[in-house]
Amino acid sequence: MLVVLDDASSEAQVRRLLPTSAGSAALVTSRSKLAGLPGVHRHTIPPLLPEDATSMLAELSGAQDVDGAGVLVQIGTLCGHLPLALCVAAAKLATNEHLRLEDLRDRLSDEHARLDELSVGDIDVRASITTSVTDLSPAAGVLFRRLALAPSGDWPGWVAALLLERGSAPSGSRVSGSVGGRPSAPDGVHGGGRGGRGARAGGAARALDELIDCHLVEPTGRDTAGQPRFRVHSLVAELAAEALADTEPVSDSDALAIELARQWLALSDVADARLDPGGVRGSDDPAGPTTDAAVRAASESPADWFESERLNLVGAVHAAVARDDRELAARIALAIRTFLTIRAYDDERERVLRIALDDYPEEADQRLSAQLLAALFGVLAQEHRHDELPDVARRFLDAARRVGDGPLEQRALSQLGWAAMVRRDFAASLGWYEQAAELAVARDDRAARTTADAHRGVLLRNMGLPAEGDPLLAAMVAESRELGSRRSTCIWLVTRAEGLVDLDLFDEARALLDEALALAREVRDDLGEAHCHLALARVHLGRGALVDATTEYESARPRLDAHARSGEDLDVLRLRVDLDTAAGRWHDARPRVERLVAARRAAGDPLELACDLAREARCAAHLDAGEPADGDPASGDDPTRTECRAILERLDLEPGALRLPAHLRH
């Protein structure tokens, strides 16, 4: 005999109905784990897979239109792939012929009204979830509603302890009453009680266990930093937010959200200091972290910790801005920027910096505003958005001068020099770098002078004068090895090595790049590692070791292409052309170099265009003449060479600025 017991509320309700005869079994469904029943097999039913949720929506609603498949996927996501929510959505579509898929999607997109929308007939998602909430103990009720303050639906265990340990809540019984016509979550008590921090932590653990038992919270195991993690379904989180708004003053909730954000900042500072020692720190006054275990995770596994908490940290910036704590938002954004840079989360890096900068108040710490602008410049420079650089750099300079901060002013002058250089205004660039050097001398800052000179060295290298630039870059490498962060040292090593390749000093360049590669791996800078491989490929190409060059090229290409917005990194494509031509594969090189030149035209960088026009001219001359083309790559009367020569003349540069590999140079 098989006994089926649906929606059992307690163990006592089940025990007297369990069959005892041989060969019999019982199938029980419940909103809790019924932990008091020993010797049973438990299975938690998770939300549907995205594709299954979409299929269920299509079948139940009758929306089989292929054109609407994408909207069905979005609706499924907004329903959290929860079967009950999907049934409600499908029923609305099936019974309302005037309701378009897009209309329902838009209604569900309002996260503060999603539960209102997920009700049809006698099926109500809010009521279903509330059934699990109404019998919570006071402490579990407090924790349930305060989990709405977590920046994301996935969080480490210390968050639950903080939400109960900090703030206060009125004592009360299990749930009673209603709010706005809806059953409310229970009133609750402060989770601390007597007995100190250990007792409070124990109270939080018991409250969390209760939420897990009711399937309001899902444990997801330990993350790569070793922290226990938990997840709240998006619809459950919305009900928690309603309960929080209905039962606790906004001022108390805001204060608790700010306290939580300060903990994220404190832990970010710990992780940032360990991720890239010696780097520029954004916070000088961190709050004390919550637990020793949290500090240990951030300190011992900083990259893993940042990766696990990325959404929470971005959410903490939003939470601080929403509560008008712009300085806190700025500090968090600055504390996470190095990690976001290393892991190439460029969109998120720009987003948090701009959010923190928008409407930044004049009475707030303006040094933070200046640092945000400096960091934003870095994002734009890395993405080659050159037209936006001068404005950001000038705003940075103005902010630095307003607060009278010499080091920040120095950085701003260097950024203005960089902005002019990448826009190919070399005279202006040199002027800004000279101002930066003069300021460093006036401040008697040897390290700052070395940095200003190093930027001038990059300028000279890009102008085709690597021999003049190399001593300046060599001094910077030495300085960075002594005082700089690992990531900064890695960047300067690669920068100098690229100039040594232009000088055909391949062995010295390789030694620097091997050192840079080791540093990139230490800080887990995947993109930096790819750039090291790309530069090593140029070294091997110059030495004529084409097999080794191809190996390094293949190591660099996937990561760099994946990071490029077009899906194809132009420096990688250029190297492919150089490898083809070095191997005599001129026919393979021709379509690639034509694609490269077209992309350079679209990008609008005249010097980079000239470099690749020279390659196209070499390729065309070889294929059209049937023999290698020798001599000045910019000489000749064909249109490609003429355009290349005109660009060099306009920029007042010599052919050395084309920085061609040796086999295309001669």
C-alpha positions in Angstrom: 0.0 0.0 0.0 1.2 3.5 -0.8 0.0 6.3 1.4 0.2 9.8 0.0 0.2 12.7 2.5 0.2 16.1 0.9 1.2 19.4 2.6 1.9 17.9 6.0 2.4 20.7 8.6 4.2 18.7 11.3 5.7 15.4 12.3 2.8 14.7 14.7 0.3 15.0 11.9 2.3 12.4 9.9 3.2 9.8 12.5 -0.2 8.4 13.1 -0.9 8.0 9.4 2.3 6.2 8.4 1.6 2.6 7.3 3.3 -0.2 9.3 2.5 -3.3 7.2 5.2 -5.0 5.2 5.6 -3.7 1.6 3.8 -0.5 2.4 5.3 3.0 1.9 4.3 6.7 2.4 5.0 9.6 0.2 4.8 12.9 2.1 5.0 16.5 0.9 5.6 19.3 3.3 6.8 22.9 3.4 9.3 21.9 6.1 11.9 19.1 6.3 10.0 17.3 9.1 13.3 16.7 10.8 11.7 14.8 13.7 10.9 11.8 11.4 13.9 9.5 11.6 14.9 7.0 8.9 13.2 8.7 6.0 14.6 9.6 2.6 14.3 13.4 2.0 14.3 15.2 -1.3 14.1 18.9 -1.8 12.5 19.9 -5.1 14.4 22.8 -6.6 13.1 25.4 -9.1 12.8 24.1 -12.6 15.7 24.4 -15.1 15.3 27.4 -17.3 14.5 25.4 -20.4 11.9 23.3 -18.5 10.3 26.5 -17.1 10.0 27.9 -20.6 8.5 24.7 -21.9 6.0 24.6 -19.1 5.0 28.2 -19.7 4.5 27.6 -23.5 2.5 24.4 -22.9 0.2 25.7 -20.2 -0.4 29.1 -21.8 -0.7 28.0 -25.4 2.0 30.6 -26.4 3.8 28.5 -29.0 4.9 31.4 -31.1 8.5 31.0 -31.9 8.9 34.8 -32.0 7.8 35.0 -28.4 10.3 32.4 -27.1 12.7 35.0 -25.8 10.0 36.7 -23.9 8.9 33.4 -22.4 12.4 32.9 -21.2 12.3 36.3 -19.5 9.0 35.6 -17.8 10.3 32.3 -16.6 13.3 34.0 -15.0 11.0 36.7 -13.4 9.0 33.8 -11.9 12.2 32.4 -10.5 11.5 29.2 -12.4 9.1 28.3 -9.5 6.3 25.9 -10.7 3.5 27.7 -8.8 4.5 31.1 -10.1 4.9 29.7 -13.6 1.3 28.2 -13.4 0.0 31.6 -12.4 1.7 33.3 -15.2 0.6 30.7 -17.7 -3.0 30.9 -16.5 -3.1 34.7 -17.0 -1.8 34.3 -20.5 -4.3 31.5 -21.3 -7.4 33.2 -19.9 -6.7 36.8 -21.0 -6.5 37.0 -24.8 -5.6 40.7 -24.6 -2.6 40.1 -22.4 0.5 40.0 -24.5 3.7 38.3 -23.5 5.5 41.6 -23.4 2.8 43.1 -21.2 3.1 40.3 -18.6 6.9 40.5 -18.7 6.8 44.3 -18.1 4.4 43.9 -15.1 6.6 41.2 -13.5 9.7 43.4 -14.1 8.5 45.7 -11.3 10.1 43.8 -8.4 8.0 45.6 -5.8 4.8 44.5 -7.4 5.8 41.0 -8.6 3.9 39.1 -5.9 0.8 41.3 -6.6 0.9 40.1 -10.2 1.4 36.4 -9.3 -2.1 35.8 -8.3 -5.0 34.3 -10.3 -8.2 32.8 -9.2 -7.5 31.0 -5.9 -3.8 30.6 -6.6 -1.7 33.1 -4.9 2.1 32.9 -4.7 2.3 35.3 -1.8 -0.2 33.4 0.3 1.7 30.1 -0.5 5.0 31.5 0.8 3.3 33.3 3.7 2.1 29.9 5.0 5.7 28.9 5.6 6.4 32.2 7.4 3.5 32.5 9.8 4.7 29.8 12.3 8.3 31.1 12.6 9.8 31.8 16.0 10.3 35.5 16.8 14.1 35.4 16.1 13.6 33.5 12.8 10.9 36.0 11.8 13.3 38.9 12.4 16.0 37.2 10.4 13.6 36.3 7.6 12.5 39.9 7.0 16.0 41.4 7.5 17.4 39.1 4.8 15.8 41.5 2.4 18.7 43.9 3.2 21.3 41.4 1.8 22.6 43.0 -1.4 22.0 39.8 -3.4 20.1 36.6 -2.9 23.3 34.6 -2.2 25.3 35.4 0.9 27.8 33.9 3.4 26.7 32.8 6.9 28.1 35.8 8.8 25.4 38.0 7.2 22.7 36.2 9.1 24.6 36.7 12.4 25.1 40.4 11.7 21.4 40.9 10.8 20.3 39.5 14.2 23.2 40.8 16.3 23.0 44.5 15.1 20.0 46.7 15.5 17.0 46.0 17.7 13.5 44.6 17.2 10.4 44.5 19.4 9.6 41.3 21.1 6.5 39.5 20.1 4.7 36.3 19.7 4.4 34.2 16.6 2.7 35.8 13.6 -0.6 37.6 14.0 -2.5 40.3 12.2 -2.1 41.5 8.6 -0.6 44.4 6.7 -2.3 46.0 3.8 -4.8 43.2 3.7 -2.1 40.6 3.5 -0.9 38.3 6.2 2.3 39.7 7.7 5.5 38.1 8.8 5.8 37.6 12.5 7.0 40.2 14.9 10.3 39.2 16.4 13.0 39.9 19.0 16.6 40.8 18.9 18.6 37.7 18.2 21.3 38.4 20.8 19.9 37.9 24.2 22.4 37.3 27.1 25.6 35.3 26.9 27.7 37.5 24.6 28.7 37.1 21.0 28.8 33.3 21.1 25.2 33.1 22.3 24.1 35.6 19.7 25.9 33.6 17.0 24.2 30.5 18.3 20.8 32.3 18.2 21.5 33.3 14.6 22.4 29.7 13.7 19.2 28.4 15.2 17.1 31.0 13.5 18.8 30.2 10.2 18.3 26.5 10.7 14.6 27.2 11.2 14.4 29.1 7.9 16.2 26.3 6.1 13.8 23.8 7.6 10.9 25.8 6.1 12.7 26.1 2.7 12.7 29.8 3.0 16.5 29.7 2.8 18.6 27.2 0.9 22.1 26.2 2.0 24.4 25.9 -1.1 27.6 24.5 0.5 30.9 26.2 0.9 32.3 28.7 -1.7 35.9 28.6 -3.0 37.0 30.8 -0.1 35.7 28.3 2.4 32.6 30.2 3.6 29.2 28.5 4.1 26.7 30.1 1.7 23.0 30.4 1.6 20.4 31.4 -1.0 17.0 33.1 -0.9 14.6 32.7 -3.8 13.8 36.0 -5.4 10.1 35.8 -4.7 10.8 34.9 -1.0 13.1 37.9 -0.8 10.3 40.1 -2.1 8.0 38.9 0.6 10.7 39.5 3.2 11.1 43.1 1.9 7.3 43.6 2.3 7.4 42.2 5.9 10.4 44.5 6.7 8.7 47.6 5.4 5.5 46.7 7.3 7.1 45.9 10.7 10.3 47.9 11.1 11.0 51.7 10.9 12.7 52.7 7.7 15.4 54.5 9.7 16.2 51.3 11.5 16.3 49.3 8.3 18.5 51.9 6.6 20.9 51.9 9.5 21.2 48.2 9.4 21.8 48.2 5.6 24.6 50.8 6.1 26.1 48.7 8.8 26.1 45.6 6.5 27.6 47.7 3.7 30.4 48.8 6.1 31.2 45.2 6.8 31.5 44.5 3.1 33.9 47.5 2.9 36.0 46.2 5.8 36.3 42.8 4.3 37.0 44.2 0.9 39.9 46.3 2.3 41.3 43.1 3.9 41.0 41.2 0.6 42.3 44.1 -1.6 45.4 44.5 0.6 46.2 40.8 0.2 45.2 40.5 -3.5 47.7 43.2 -4.7 50.1 44.3 -1.9 51.4 47.8 -2.4 48.5 49.0 -4.5 46.6 52.3 -4.1 44.1 51.8 -1.3 40.7 53.6 -1.4 39.8 53.5 2.3 41.8 54.8 5.2 39.2 54.2 7.9 37.7 50.7 7.5 35.1 49.4 9.9 35.9 46.3 11.9 35.0 43.1 10.2 32.2 40.9 11.6 33.9 37.6 12.4 37.3 36.1 12.5 36.2 33.5 10.0 35.1 36.1 7.5 38.4 38.0 7.9 40.3 34.7 7.4 38.4 33.9 4.2 39.1 37.4 2.7 42.8 37.3 3.8 43.7 33.8 2.9 41.8 33.5 -0.4 41.3 37.1 -1.6 40.6 36.4 -5.3 38.2 33.6 -4.4 36.6 35.7 -1.8 36.1 38.6 -4.2 34.7 36.3 -6.8 32.2 34.8 -4.3 31.1 38.2 -3.0 31.1 40.2 -6.3 27.4 40.6 -6.6 27.1 41.5 -2.9 29.8 44.1 -3.2 28.3 45.7 -6.2 24.9 45.6 -4.4 26.5 47.2 -1.4 27.5 50.2 -3.5 23.9 50.5 -4.7 22.7 50.2 -1.1 24.9 52.9 0.2 23.9 55.3 -2.7 20.2 54.5 -2.1 20.7 55.6 1.5 22.7 58.8 0.6 26.0 57.6 2.1 28.1 58.6 -0.9 31.4 58.3 0.9 30.7 54.7 1.8 29.7 54.0 -1.8 32.9 55.5 -3.0 35.0 53.6 -0.6 33.5 50.3 -1.6 33.8 51.1 -5.3 37.5 51.9 -4.8 38.1 48.8 -2.7 36.8 46.4 -5.3 38.2 48.1 -8.4 41.5 46.2 -8.5 39.7 42.9 -8.4 37.2 44.0 -11.1 40.1 45.1 -13.2 42.1 41.9 -12.8 39.1 39.7 -13.7 38.0 42.0 -16.5 34.6 42.9 -15.1 34.9 46.2 -16.9 31.2 46.9 -17.2 30.6 46.4 -13.5 33.7 48.4 -12.6 32.5 51.4 -14.7 29.0 51.0 -13.3 30.0 51.2 -9.6 32.4 54.0 -10.2 29.8 56.1 -12.0 27.1 55.3 -9.5 29.4 56.5 -6.7 30.3 59.6 -8.7 26.8 60.7 -9.7 25.6 63.6 -7.6 28.6 63.3 -5.3 27.9 66.0 -2.7 30.3 69.0 -2.3 30.4 68.5 1.5 31.6 64.9 1.2 35.3 63.9 1.0 36.5 65.3 -2.3 39.6 63.1 -2.2 37.3 60.2 -2.7 35.7 61.9 -5.7 39.2 62.5 -7.2 40.1 58.9 -6.7 36.9 57.8 -8.4 37.7 59.9 -11.4 41.2 58.5 -11.6 39.8 54.9 -11.5 37.1 55.8 -14.1 39.9 57.1 -16.4 41.5 53.7 -16.1 38.4 51.9 -17.3 38.0 54.2 -20.3 41.7 53.9 -21.2 41.6 50.1 -21.1 38.5 50.1 -23.3 40.1 52.5 -25.8 37.4 55.1 -25.3 39.9 57.8 -26.1 37.5 60.7 -26.8 36.1 60.5 -23.2 39.6 60.6 -21.5 40.4 64.3 -21.6 37.2 65.4 -19.8 37.6 62.8 -17.0 41.3 63.7 -16.6 40.5 67.4 -16.4 37.8 66.8 -13.8 40.3 64.7 -11.8 42.9 67.5 -12.0 40.4 70.1 -10.8 39.3 67.9 -7.9 42.9 67.2 -6.9 43.8 70.9 -6.9 40.7 71.8 -4.9 41.8 69.5 -2.1 45.5 70.5 -2.5 46.6 66.9 -2.8 50.0 66.8 -4.6 50.1 63.0 -5.3 46.6 63.1 -6.8 47.5 66.2 -8.9 50.6 64.3 -10.2 48.4 61.4 -11.3 46.0 63.7 -13.0 48.7 65.4 -14.9 50.0 62.0 -16.1 46.5 61.0 -17.1 46.2 64.1 -19.2 49.5 63.2 -20.8 48.2 59.7 -21.5 44.9 61.1 -22.9 46.9 63.4 -25.3 49.2 60.5 -26.3 46.5 58.0 -27.3 44.8 60.8 -29.2 48.1 61.3 -31.0 48.8 64.8 -29.8 52.4 64.1 -28.9 53.4 67.7 -28.2 50.6 68.2 -25.7 51.4 64.8 -24.1 55.0 65.8 -23.6 53.9 69.1 -22.1 51.6 67.4 -19.5 54.4 64.9 -18.6 56.8 67.7 -18.1 54.4 69.4 -15.8 54.1 66.2 -13.8 57.9 66.0 -13.5 58.2 69.6 -12.4 55.6 69.0 -9.7 57.4 66.0 -8.5 60.7 67.9 -8.3 58.9 70.7 -6.4 57.5 68.2 -4.0 60.9 66.5 -3.7 59.2 63.2 -4.6 61.7 60.9 -6.3 59.2 58.1 -6.9 56.7 60.5 -8.5 59.5 61.9 -10.7 60.4 58.4 -11.8 56.8 57.7 -12.7 56.4 60.9 -14.7 59.6 60.1 -16.6 58.4 56.6 -17.3 55.3 57.9 -18.9 57.4 60.1 -21.1 59.4 56.9 -21.9 56.2 55.3 -23.2 55.5 58.3 -25.3 59.0 58.2 -26.8 58.7 54.5 -27.5 55.3 55.1 -29.3 56.9 57.9 -31.3 59.5 55.3 -32.6 62.3 56.4 -30.3 62.7 53.3 -28.1 66.4 53.9 -27.4 65.5 57.2 -25.8 62.6 55.8 -23.8 64.2 52.6 -22.5 66.4 54.2 -19.7 63.3 55.9 -18.3 61.3 52.7 -18.4 64.2 50.7 -16.8 64.3 53.1 -13.9 60.5 52.7 -13.5 60.8 48.9 -13.4 63.5 49.1 -10.7 61.3 51.6 -8.7 58.2 49.4 -9.0 60.1 46.2 -8.0 61.0 48.0 -4.8 57.9 50.0 -3.9 55.1 49.1 -6.3 52.3 46.5 -6.2 52.7 43.2 -8.0 50.2 44.2 -10.7 51.8 47.6 -11.3 55.3 45.9 -11.5 53.9 43.4 -14.0 52.5 46.2 -16.2 55.8 48.1 -16.2 57.8 45.0 -17.0 55.6 44.3 -20.0 55.8 47.9 -21.1 59.6 48.0 -21.0 59.8 44.6 -22.7 57.8 45.8 -25.6 60.3 48.6 -26.2 63.2 46.2 -26.0 61.5 44.1 -28.8 61.5 47.3 -30.9 65.3 47.4 -30.2 65.7 43.7 -31.1 66.9 43.0 -27.6 65.0 39.8 -27.4 66.7 37.9 -24.6 66.4 40.8 -22.2 62.8 41.3 -23.2 62.1 37.6 -22.6 63.6 37.7 -19.1 61.3 40.6 -18.2 58.3 39.0 -19.6 58.9 35.7 -17.7 59.1 37.8 -14.5 55.9 39.6 -15.5 54.1 36.3 -16.2 54.9 35.0 -12.8 53.5 38.1 -11.1 50.3 38.0 -13.2 49.8 34.4 -12.1 50.4 35.4 -8.5 47.6 37.9 -8.5 45.4 35.7 -10.8 45.3 38.4 -13.5 44.1 36.3 -16.4 44.0 39.3 -18.8 47.5 40.4 -17.7 48.8 36.9 -18.2 47.3 36.9 -21.7 49.1 40.2 -22.5 52.4 38.6 -21.3 51.9 35.7 -23.7 51.2 38.1 -26.5 54.4 40.0 -25.9 56.3 36.7 -25.6 55.0 35.8 -29.0 56.5 39.0 -30.4 59.8 38.1 -28.8 59.9 34.6 -30.4 58.7 36.1 -33.7 61.7 38.5 -33.6 64.1 35.7 -32.9 62.6 33.7 -35.8 61.2 30.9 -33.5 57.9 30.7 -35.2 56.7 27.5 -33.5 57.3 29.1 -30.0 55.7 32.3 -31.2 52.6 30.5 -32.4 52.3 28.6 -29.1 52.4 31.9 -27.2 49.9 33.4 -29.6 47.5 30.5 -29.1 47.9 31.0 -25.3 46.9 34.7 -25.6 44.2 34.7 -28.2 41.2 33.1 -26.4 41.3 35.4 -23.4 42.0 38.6 -25.3 39.4 37.8 -28.0 36.8 37.1 -25.3 37.5 40.4 -23.7 37.2 42.4 -27.0 33.8 43.8 -27.5 33.9 42.8 -31.2 35.0 39.3 -30.3 38.4 39.8 -32.0 41.3 41.7 -30.4 43.0 43.8 -33.0 46.5 43.4 -31.5 46.0 39.6 -31.6 44.9 39.8 -35.2 47.9 42.0 -36.1 50.2 39.3 -34.6 48.4 36.7 -36.6 49.3 38.7 -39.8 52.9 39.0 -38.7 53.1 35.2 -38.1 51.6 34.5 -41.5 54.0 36.8 -43.3 57.0 35.6 -41.4 56.1 32.0 -42.4 55.6 33.1 -46.0 51.8 32.6 -45.9 51.1 35.8 -47.8 47.8 34.6 -49.2 46.5 33.8 -45.7 47.8 37.2 -44.4 46.0 39.3 -47.0 42.4 38.9 -46.0 43.4 39.2 -42.3 45.3 42.4 -42.9 42.4 43.9 -44.9 40.0 43.1 -42.1 42.5 44.6 -39.7 42.8 47.9 -41.6 39.0 48.2 -41.9 38.8 47.8 -38.1 41.5 50.4 -37.5 39.7 52.9 -39.7 36.5 52.3 -37.6 38.4 52.7 -34.4 39.8 56.1 -35.5 43.4 55.8 -34.2 45.6 57.2 -37.1 48.9 55.8 -35.8 47.5 52.3 -35.4 46.0 52.6 -38.9 49.3 53.6 -40.3 51.0 50.6 -38.7 48.6 48.2 -40.4 48.5 50.1 -43.7 52.3 49.4 -43.8 51.5 45.7 -43.3 48.9 45.8 -46.0 51.3 47.5 -48.4 54.0 44.8 -47.8 51.5 42.1 -48.3 50.1 43.6 -51.5 53.6 44.3 -52.9 54.7 40.7 -52.3 51.7 39.1 -53.8 51.3 41.6 -56.8 55.0 41.6 -57.6 55.6 38.0 -56.8 58.6 38.8 -54.6 59.3 40.4 -51.2 59.0 44.1 -51.0 62.1 45.8 -49.5 62.9 49.3 -48.3 61.0 51.9 -46.5 57.5 50.6 -45.6 56.1 54.0 -46.1 57.7 54.7 -49.4 56.2 54.1 -52.9 53.4 55.5 -54.9 50.6 53.0 -54.3 47.5 54.4 -52.4 48.2 52.3 -49.3 51.7 53.5 -48.9 50.7 57.1 -49.7 48.1 57.1 -47.0 50.5 55.6 -44.5 53.1 58.2 -45.4 50.6 61.0 -45.1 49.6 59.9 -41.6 53.2 59.9 -40.4 53.8 63.3 -41.9 50.7 64.7 -40.2 51.8 63.3 -36.9 55.4 64.4 -37.5 56.7 60.9 -37.0 59.4 58.9 -38.7 58.8 55.3 -40.1 60.2 53.9 -36.9 56.9 54.8 -35.2 55.3 52.0 -37.2 57.1 49.5 -34.9 57.1 46.7 -37.5 58.7 43.4 -36.8 62.1 42.9 -38.4 61.0 40.8 -41.4 58.6 43.5 -42.5 61.0 46.3 -41.7 63.7 45.5 -44.1 
